[in-house]
């Protein structure tokens, strides 16, 4: 008797649940189907987008490789056109690399104003990598070293010199060199002397700094000294952490 009662109770409970589900389905079934469809569409759409993104990256990678070959073959006009096309319509990462290579072409052709325009455009690009933008800022400042006054160069370089980027040594050296050229010897010492005690300062940078400091000392004592050369712009290249094709970092122009 107990078993029959339990069986009846289970049947009633199942029936009630079925009726409750049917009512819920009648009330919300359409919304559930819409939500499920939206999920399917979202997943499918993301997969299509992801595949398209990879396809575009591969396509622009191939275009960039071809442009580099033109640079290496000294087909300057063709290389410049190919790089310009990548900059205007290419993948964000390859567009930045193309800008560096284009700036290198201008430098090699002794067109510093054109190179400056490219570097400044790259430095303000909303899609460029932060390290590449910092590098572009440094290169723009180095190209202005012979013409700009100290205030302009200080505004350009101080944020880089005070940061922790890989380019801070070059920024401090340029800032000290600009101060020296402006006759601000105390400022030049303040920027350059700490670099001599920093074990991470590159050897070539230290040699140039010592020459500048020797020139300052000679100027103050009235003894002649060889005028230090301004640091040459570094070869346009990609910071180490950027993932590029095998020869993406090859510069289009010689470095320092």
C-alpha positions as CSV (number, residue, x, y, z in Angstrom):
1,X,0.0,0.0,0.0
2,X,2.8,2.3,0.9
3,X,4.5,1.5,-2.5
4,X,1.3,2.4,-4.4
5,X,1.0,5.7,-2.5
6,X,4.6,6.5,-3.2
7,X,4.2,5.7,-6.9
8,X,1.0,7.8,-7.1
9,X,2.8,10.7,-5.3
10,X,5.7,10.6,-7.8
11,X,3.3,10.6,-10.8
12,X,1.4,13.6,-9.4
13,X,4.7,15.4,-8.7
14,X,6.0,14.7,-12.2
15,X,2.7,15.8,-13.7
16,X,2.8,19.1,-11.7
17,X,6.4,19.7,-12.9
18,X,5.5,19.0,-16.5
19,X,2.5,21.4,-16.3
20,X,4.8,24.0,-14.7
21,X,7.4,23.6,-17.4
22,X,4.8,23.9,-20.1
23,X,3.5,27.1,-18.7
24,X,7.0,28.5,-18.3
25,X,7.8,27.5,-21.9
26,X,4.6,29.1,-23.2
27,X,5.5,32.2,-21.4
28,X,9.3,32.4,-22.0
29,X,10.1,29.9,-24.7
30,X,10.4,32.5,-27.4
31,X,12.9,34.5,-25.4
32,X,14.9,31.4,-24.6
33,X,15.2,30.5,-28.3
34,X,16.2,34.1,-29.1
35,X,18.9,34.1,-26.4
36,X,20.2,30.7,-27.6
37,X,20.3,32.0,-31.2
38,X,22.1,35.1,-30.1
39,X,24.8,33.0,-28.4
40,X,25.2,30.8,-31.4
41,X,25.5,33.9,-33.7
42,X,28.0,35.6,-31.3
43,X,30.2,32.5,-31.2
44,X,30.0,32.1,-34.9
45,X,30.6,35.7,-35.6
46,X,33.7,35.8,-33.3
47,X,35.2,32.8,-35.1
48,X,34.6,34.5,-38.5
49,X,36.2,37.7,-37.2
50,X,39.1,35.8,-35.7
51,X,39.8,34.0,-38.9
52,X,39.5,37.2,-40.9
53,X,41.9,39.0,-38.5
54,X,44.5,36.2,-38.9
55,X,44.0,36.3,-42.7
56,X,44.6,40.0,-42.8
57,X,47.6,39.8,-40.6
58,X,49.1,37.1,-42.8
59,X,48.4,39.1,-46.0
60,X,50.0,42.2,-44.6
61,X,52.9,40.2,-43.3
62,X,53.5,39.0,-46.9
63,X,53.2,42.6,-48.2
64,X,55.7,43.8,-45.6
65,X,58.2,41.1,-46.5
66,X,57.9,42.1,-50.2
67,X,58.4,45.8,-49.3
68,X,61.6,44.9,-47.3
69,X,62.9,43.0,-50.3
70,X,62.5,46.2,-52.4
71,X,64.3,48.2,-49.8
72,X,67.2,45.7,-49.7
73,X,67.3,45.8,-53.6
74,X,67.6,49.6,-53.4
75,X,64.3,49.9,-55.4
76,X,63.6,53.0,-53.5
77,X,60.5,54.3,-55.3
78,X,58.8,51.0,-55.4
79,X,59.6,50.3,-51.7
80,X,58.3,53.7,-50.7
81,X,55.0,53.1,-52.5
82,X,54.7,49.6,-51.0
83,X,55.4,50.9,-47.5
84,X,53.0,53.8,-48.0
85,X,50.2,51.4,-49.0
86,X,50.8,49.3,-45.9
87,X,50.7,52.4,-43.7
88,X,47.4,53.6,-45.2
89,X,45.5,50.3,-45.2
90,X,47.6,47.6,-43.4
91,X,47.5,45.8,-40.1
92,X,48.3,48.1,-37.2
93,X,51.5,46.4,-36.3
94,X,52.8,46.2,-39.8
95,X,51.8,49.8,-40.4
96,X,54.1,50.9,-37.6
97,X,56.9,48.8,-39.0
98,X,56.3,50.3,-42.4
99,X,56.5,53.8,-41.0
100,X,59.9,53.0,-39.4
101,X,61.2,51.7,-42.7
102,X,59.9,54.6,-44.6
103,X,61.6,57.0,-42.2
104,X,64.8,55.1,-42.8
105,X,64.4,55.6,-46.6
106,X,64.1,59.3,-46.1
107,X,67.1,59.4,-43.8
108,X,69.2,57.5,-46.2
109,X,68.1,59.9,-49.0
110,X,69.1,62.9,-46.8
111,X,65.5,64.0,-46.4
112,X,65.4,64.7,-42.6
113,X,62.2,66.8,-42.8
114,X,60.3,63.9,-44.4
115,X,61.7,61.5,-41.9
116,X,60.7,63.8,-39.0
117,X,57.1,64.0,-40.4
118,X,56.9,60.2,-40.4
119,X,58.4,59.8,-36.9
120,X,56.0,62.5,-35.5
121,X,53.0,60.8,-37.1
122,X,54.1,57.4,-35.7
123,X,54.6,59.0,-32.2
124,X,51.0,60.1,-32.1
125,X,49.5,57.0,-33.7
126,X,46.6,55.6,-31.6
127,X,47.4,52.0,-32.7
128,X,51.2,51.9,-32.5
129,X,52.9,49.9,-29.7
130,X,54.0,52.1,-26.8
131,X,57.7,51.2,-27.2
132,X,57.6,52.1,-30.9
133,X,56.0,55.4,-30.1
134,X,58.7,56.2,-27.6
135,X,61.3,55.3,-30.1
136,X,59.7,57.6,-32.7
137,X,59.6,60.5,-30.2
138,X,63.3,60.0,-29.5
139,X,64.1,60.0,-33.2
140,X,62.1,63.1,-33.8
141,X,63.9,64.9,-31.1
142,X,67.3,63.8,-32.5
143,X,66.4,65.2,-35.9
144,X,65.5,68.5,-34.3
145,X,68.7,68.7,-32.3
146,X,70.5,71.0,-34.7
147,X,67.6,73.4,-35.2
148,X,65.4,73.5,-32.2
149,X,66.1,75.6,-29.1
150,X,66.7,74.0,-25.7
151,X,63.2,74.5,-24.5
152,X,61.7,72.6,-27.3
153,X,64.1,69.7,-27.0
154,X,63.6,69.7,-23.2
155,X,59.8,69.4,-23.7
156,X,60.3,66.6,-26.2
157,X,62.9,64.6,-24.2
158,X,62.2,65.1,-20.5
159,X,59.3,62.6,-20.4
160,X,61.5,60.0,-22.0
161,X,64.5,60.8,-19.9
162,X,62.5,60.5,-16.7
163,X,60.8,57.2,-17.7
164,X,62.0,53.6,-17.5
165,X,62.0,52.8,-21.2
166,X,64.8,51.2,-23.0
167,X,65.5,54.5,-24.7
168,X,66.1,56.6,-21.5
169,X,69.9,56.5,-22.0
170,X,69.6,58.0,-25.5
171,X,67.0,60.6,-24.2
172,X,69.3,61.7,-21.4
173,X,72.3,61.9,-23.7
174,X,70.4,64.0,-26.2
175,X,69.0,66.2,-23.4
176,X,72.6,66.7,-22.1
177,X,73.9,67.4,-25.6
178,X,71.1,69.9,-26.2
179,X,72.0,71.7,-23.0
180,X,75.7,71.7,-23.9
181,X,74.9,73.2,-27.4
182,X,72.8,75.9,-25.7
183,X,75.7,76.8,-23.3
184,X,73.8,75.4,-20.3
185,X,76.8,73.6,-18.9
186,X,75.4,72.9,-15.4
187,X,72.3,71.4,-16.9
188,X,74.4,69.3,-19.3
189,X,76.4,68.0,-16.3
190,X,73.2,67.2,-14.4
191,X,71.9,65.1,-17.2
192,X,75.1,63.4,-18.3
193,X,77.2,62.7,-15.2
194,X,74.8,60.2,-13.6
195,X,75.0,58.1,-16.8
196,X,78.7,57.6,-16.3
197,X,78.0,55.8,-13.0
198,X,75.2,53.7,-14.4
199,X,76.4,50.2,-15.3
200,X,73.7,49.8,-17.9
201,X,74.8,52.8,-19.9
202,X,76.1,51.6,-23.3
203,X,79.9,52.0,-23.9
204,X,79.5,54.1,-27.0
205,X,77.2,56.5,-25.0
206,X,79.7,56.8,-22.2
207,X,82.5,57.7,-24.7
208,X,80.4,60.5,-26.1
209,X,79.4,61.7,-22.7
210,X,83.1,61.9,-21.6
211,X,83.9,63.9,-24.7
212,X,81.1,66.4,-24.0
213,X,82.1,66.8,-20.3
214,X,85.8,67.3,-21.4
215,X,84.6,69.9,-23.8
216,X,82.7,71.7,-21.0
217,X,85.7,71.6,-18.8
218,X,87.9,73.0,-21.6
219,X,85.4,75.8,-22.3
220,X,85.4,76.8,-18.7
221,X,89.2,76.8,-18.4
222,X,89.7,78.5,-21.8
223,X,91.5,75.5,-23.3
224,X,90.5,74.2,-26.7
225,X,88.8,70.9,-27.0
226,X,87.4,68.8,-29.8
227,X,83.7,69.6,-30.3
228,X,81.6,66.5,-29.6
229,X,79.5,65.2,-32.4
230,X,75.7,65.0,-31.8
231,X,74.4,61.4,-31.4
232,X,73.2,60.1,-34.8
233,X,69.6,58.9,-35.0
234,X,69.3,55.3,-34.2
235,X,68.4,53.0,-37.1
236,X,64.7,52.5,-37.4
237,X,63.9,49.1,-35.9
238,X,61.4,47.3,-33.8
239,X,61.8,47.0,-30.0
240,X,62.7,43.4,-29.0
241,X,59.3,42.5,-27.6
242,X,57.5,43.2,-30.9
243,X,56.7,40.0,-32.8
244,X,57.6,40.5,-36.5
245,X,58.6,38.5,-39.5
246,X,62.1,37.2,-39.6
247,X,63.6,40.3,-41.1
248,X,61.1,42.9,-39.9
249,X,63.6,44.6,-37.8
250,X,66.1,45.2,-40.6
251,X,66.6,49.0,-40.8
252,X,66.3,50.9,-44.1
253,X,69.1,53.2,-43.1
254,X,72.3,53.0,-41.2
255,X,72.4,53.7,-37.4
256,X,74.8,55.1,-35.0
